[in-house]
Amino acid sequence: MSSRLISTKIIKRVVEDKMTLSILFNDSDLVNNSTKEKALIQEMSYGTLRWYYSLDAILEQLLDKPIKKKDQVIKYLLLIGLYQLIHMNIAPHAVVSETVKTCTNLNRDWAKGFVNAILRHYIRDAERLSSINKKNNFDTAHPAWFIDRLKKDWPDKWQAILEANNQYPPMYLRVNQLKTSRDNYIKRLLKNGIEAKETRFSEQGIILSEAIDVFQLPDFKEGFVSVQDLSAQLVIDLLDLRDGQIVLDACAAPGGKTAHILESAPGIKALTAIEKDDRRVKRLRDNLNRLGLNTNVIVDDAVTVDRWWNNEKFDRILLDAPCSATGVIRRHPDIKLLRTAKEVKTASELQLELLSSLWETLKTGGLLVYVTCSVLKEENSYIIKKFTDSRSDSVIKPIDAEWGQNTGYGTQILTGENNMDGFFYARLEKI
């Protein structure tokens, strides 16, 4: 299959079947293992979904009537073509030719003339169509419900968040300090021609000058390093881990924070990682195995405490709560199409339920760190306010940091701030 055909099928699976890009690229047979081809497929798929709402608005201007439901695959093909014309440095005649050719691979020979006409129409009228898009704010390339929510939550920041979401994310690494030091690993990267430097806020963090395939990283398979955004690396300091503690990592997959705990605090007495999704548990175990780490992994729902808890209370709990993931849209642009306002409400209800259930397993004097990769207050400050208002044995511990902004109920990093993903953190002590 051609890369364009595969990308068209990926867009179709995301839009119609609500499958994530992560699953389609990592756990499906659609993407060829060829590095060069995979890179092109990723650029077309991720890029088209990143700009989907903007591209769709332009396509509407070019159509006399909507494309029939049974032929939506032609719509996705056209969106990829428009993405390449607008955002990729490819000769227009090559984009048109290859897009038209793909109609045959989709068993839609009838659409060749149609596709050719639409793309050539855009090329002739690009400036006017882009102007219309900008005038109607379609160039922000986000769903209307999300834009409205950002305006309400962050009236002075919403535009900056949207702009950050449409940028390519940096590639951050976390050094496995049980195997090497950050300075030594940076030297190895530079020796291999990979430009890198240390991060400001994490002692194990490295930022690369440009993203590369993980298997190009020295000793990646041997567990010397992991890929993890800087925002996620900040959690370890908030936990204030000490030797002899019993720790719980709730909703632990894919295991980045689990591994960071084990790498940073080998003196803790025990770490339990709980995750209910079998597929995600496999990724968690694979990550731990690669890093040479071992811990107690429970496959269950963290909410159902009575089913998995042995009644030994925890000194520390990390609740990396399931959320809308609206803080990591720049890494996962399919979130723009997959997430809805209703799902945010459902997520917030689950977050509060998780907090309440896990609180019972925390020792008096213990610390629970609540984390989301969301920028929406409904999942962050509002959750902590509701919980602490209802629990007289809870107190919010301040986060003294150079990063983020204090909301009164925790600290929020908005997407793009200090070139980080959007994350929220709250530290709750049981008194």
N, C-alpha and C positions, 0 to 999 in steps of 0.2 A: 504494500500500500504506500502511496505517496504521503509525504509529510502533511500536505494540505488536506488530503482526504482524512487522515487520522485526526488532524486538528478539528475538522468539521464534525467528525463523529464524537469527539470529546465535548465540544460545545453543545451538541445535541444531548448528550448524556447528562450534562450539568443542568441545562435549561429544562429538559423534559422529565428526566428521571431523578433529578435532585441529588445526583452523585457529586462528591467533592473532587476537586482536582487532585488532592493528595491520594485518594483511593485510585483514581484513574491512572495516575502516573506510577504508583508504587505497587498496587495490588490487582492490576488488570493486564490483559494481554494486548491492549491497544498500542502501547508505546514500544517501539523497537529499541533494543538495547544499544544500538549504535549511538555513541556519544554525540557525534555531529548531527545526526538526524533528530535525536532526542532534544538537543538544544534548540533546533529550529521549531520543532513541534511545541516545545514549552514556550518559546517566544510568541508564536502565533496564538496558542490557546490562552495563556495567561494574559497576553496583551489585549486580545479581543474581549475577554471577560472584564479586564480592568476598565476598558473604555466602552463597554457594552451599551450603556444607556445613551451615551453620546453618539455612537455609531448607529444605533437603532433610530435615533431621532433624524439623523442625516438620511438614512435609508428611506424613512417614511416620506421625506421630501422628494425622493427620486421615484417613488412608486405611484402609479396611477390608481392602483387598488391593492389591498393587502394580498400577500402571497397565501395561497390556500393552505389549510392546516396539514394536508397530506404531503405538501411540498415544503414544509418548514426547513428541511435540510438545505434547500437552496438559499433560504434567508441566512442561515448560519455561514454558508460558503461566501455569500456576498459580504457579510460583516467582516469576515477574515480578510477578504480582498480590500475592503475599505480601510481596515486597520493597517494593512501593509502600505497602502497608498498614502496614508496620513502620517503614520508613525515609524515606518521602517524605510531604510535607505535602499529601496529597490526600484529599478526602472519601471515606470508605469506600464510600458508595453509588455514587460515580462509578467507583471502582476495580472494583467488582463488575460494574457495568453494562457498562463497556468491555471487561473481560476476557471476559465471557459473549458479547458481540457478536463478539469476535475468533474464536470457535469457528466461526462461519459462514465467515469468510475462510480458515480452515484446513481447510475441507470436513469439519468435525466437528460438525454440528448436533446430533448425538446427545449431545454432551458438555455442552450448555448447562446443563441441570439439574444435572448432576454438578458442574461448575465453580462454579455459583451456590451449591450446598449446601456445598461445601468451604470457600469463602471466607467464607460467613456463619457457618459453624461456627468458623472461626478468630476472627472478630470477637467472637463470644460468649465464646470460651474463651481469649482472647489471654494473659491474665495467667498462667493455669495452664500453658499450653504454653511460654511464655517461661521460667517457673520450672523446668520439666523440662529445657529446653535448657541452662540455666545449671548445673543440678545435674550434668548429664552432660558438662559442658565443651564442648558442641557450639556454644556461643555464641562460641568462639574462631574458628570458621569457617575451619579449615585441615585439610588431610589428616593423618591420624594419623601417617604415617611422618615427615612434616616436623616435627610437634610433638615426636616422640620424638628426632629428630636435634638439634633445638634444645636440648632439655633436657640432652642429653649434651654438646653443644659449649659451651653458654652457660647453665649451671645457675642462675645468678643474674640472667640477662638475658632468658630465653626469653619470659616473659610480656610484657615491654615490647616485644620484637620483634613478637610477634603483634598486640599492640594498635596498634603503628605501621603494620603492614601493612594494617590495616583503616581507616586514616585517608585522607582526601583529600590527595594530595601537593601541595606548593607548586609554583609555576611560577617557575623560575629562567631568567634570560637571560644570555648571554655577549656582550658588546659586541665588534664587530669593530674592534679598535684601529687598523687601517689606514685606517678611514673616519671614526671619531669617537672621542671620549673617553667614559668612563663618566659623568662629571658632566654633560656636554652631553646625553647620551642620556636620562638621568634627568629633566633639565629638559624635554626634549621629551615624555617620557611624562606628566609632571605637567601640562604645557600641554594635552595631549590628554585630560585627565581620568582618567589611569591612575595609580593610586597605586603608588609603587615606592620602594625604597631600596637602597643598596649592601650587598653581602655582606661578611662578616668575613674570609673566608679566601682569596678570589680577587679580584685587582685588576680583573678584567674582569666580575665577577659582579653581577647585579641580581636582587632578589627582588620579585615583584609581590604586592600585598596579596590579590589573587584572580586565578584563572586566566581568561584571555580567549582568543579565537580569534587565532591568530598573525597573521592578515591585518589585525587591528586595530592591530598594532604599527607605529609610524611607520617608513617605509622598510624594512619587512621584506623585501619583494620585491627591493629594491635592495641587500640584503646588509649592512645596518648592524648587524644583531643576529641571534643564533641562540638557539634554546631548548636549554638544556643544564643538567642538574642540577649542583648545586654540587660534589658528590662527583667527577663526571667532570672538572670544571674544575681540580681539584687536581693532576691528572697533569702538567700543563705544568711546574710548578716542580720536580717530582721528576726530570724529564729533564735538567735543568741544561744547556740548549742553548747552544751557542756558535757564533759566526760560522765559516764554513768547514767545518762538520761534515757528514758524510753520515749520513742518518737513515732508519730503516725503521719504518713503521707497519704492523705485521702484524695481520691480521684487522680491517681498517680501517673497513669500513662500519658505520653509515651516514655516517661522515665527520666527526663532531663533533670528535674529537680530532685528526684530520688537519688540519682547518681551523684549530684552535686553535694547532697547531704553526706553520703558515704565517703566521698572523696575528701570533704572538708572536715569531717568530724569522726575519724575512725575510732575515737574513744567512747562514743555513745554505747549504751548497753544493748539497745535493740532498736531496729527500725522496721515497722510494718508498713508495707505499701499495699493499698487496696484499690482495685479497679474492677468495674463490673463488665466491661466490654471485652469479649474473648479476643477479638482481632487486635485491640489496643494492648491487651495483656501480652500478646505475642511480641509486639514491638518493644514493650517494656523489658521483657526477659531478654530479647535479642540485644538491646542496648546495654543492659547490665552485663551480659556475657561478653560482649565486645570489650567492655571497659575492665573486665576482670573483677567484677563486683558481685556480691551475693547478699540477699536479704530475704525476709519473709514476705512473700507476695500472696495476697488473698484475692481470689476472684469472687467478688460479691458486690452488692450495692451498699455504699457507705452509709446510706440512710438507715438501713435495717440493722442497727447496732446489735440488737439481741441475737442476731443470727451468726455474727462473726466475732464479737468482742468477748474476751476471756475475763472481763471484769478487773483487769489490772490497768489502773489509770495512767494516762500519758502525761509526761512532763511538757511535751511540745506537740502541737498538731499543726500541720500545714494543710489548709483547705484551699487547694487550687480549684476553685469551683467551676463547674460547667457554666458557660456563659455564651453571649452572642458573638464573641470573638471580634467585635467591631474595632478593637485596638490593633488587630493584625491584618487588616484588609490589604495593606500593601504587599503582604506575603501571600495572602490567600484571597485574590480578587473575586473568586466565586462566591464569597460571603455576600457580596452585593446582591446577587441573585437568589441566594439560598435562604437568607435570613428575612424574617418578617417581624412586624411590631408585635404580633400575637406571640411569636416564639420568645421574644424578649420578656414578655410578661410571664410566660410559663417558666422561663429560666429563673427569673427573680423569685418565684414561688419555691422552686426547688432549692435555690441558694439559701433561703431563710430556713427551710426544712433541714437542710444539711447542717447549718450552723447550730440549730437547736438540738439536733440528734447527737452530734459529735461533742457538743459542750458537756454532755453528761459523762463523757469518757475522759475529761481533762481534770488533772489534779488541782486542788486549791493551791494557788500560787503559780500554776502552770500558764503557759502562753499559747494562744491560738493565733496563727497568722492567716488572714483571709486574703486571697489573691484572685483577681480576674484579669483577663486580657480584653477588657471592655472599656469604652470611654463613656458609657451611658450611666447616669446617676442612679437610674432605677435598679441597676445591678450592683451598685457600689455604695456610695454614701447613704442612700435611702435604706439599703439593707442593714447596714451597720447601725443606723439610727433606730430602725424598728427593733432590732435585736437588743441593743443596749437599753432602750427605753423599757423593754419588757423583762429584763434580767438585772436584778439589783446586785447580783454577784459578778457582774462584768464591768470592766473599766477599760477605756481606750488608752493604750500606751502611746505616747507621742513618737513620731519617727523623725529623728534628727538627721537630716540628709541634705546634701547639696543639690539633689535632683527632685523633680516633681513639685507639686503644689499642695499645700495643706487644705483639705476640704472641711476640716472640723471633725470628720469621722474617718480620717485616713488620708493617704497621700495618693494623688493622681498624676500619672505621666500621660500627657496627651501625645498622640501619634506624631512623630517627627521631632519632639522636644529632645535636644541633645542627640538627635539622630537615633532615637529609640522607638520601640513599639509602644502602643498605648496600653498601660497596665494600671491597676489599682491595688493598693495594699492597705490593710488595717491590722494592727496588733492589739489583741484583746487579752487582758489578764483576768484570771478567775480569782476573785477575792472572797 
